[in-house]
Amino acid sequence: MAISGSRPTSAAASVIQECKACQDLERGRMQAAAARDLSKVTDFNVLIARHRARRRVTS
């Protein structure tokens, strides 16, 4: 069963390539999805969204 939102879009992929924090968060989300821990996947989704929002404000 695929986890919705577990794959980055091409725009998100470019951010992931630029930022180590994004890579770490995405890696954690993928590990949580592989473990089928949907609560943790949701937590990582929130952390990723917050991180990217902060990057947009400061960039």
Secondary structure, 3 states (H helix, E strand, C coil): CCCCCCCCCHHHHHHHHHCHHHHHHHHHHHHHHHCCCHHHHHHHHHHHHHHHHHHHHHC
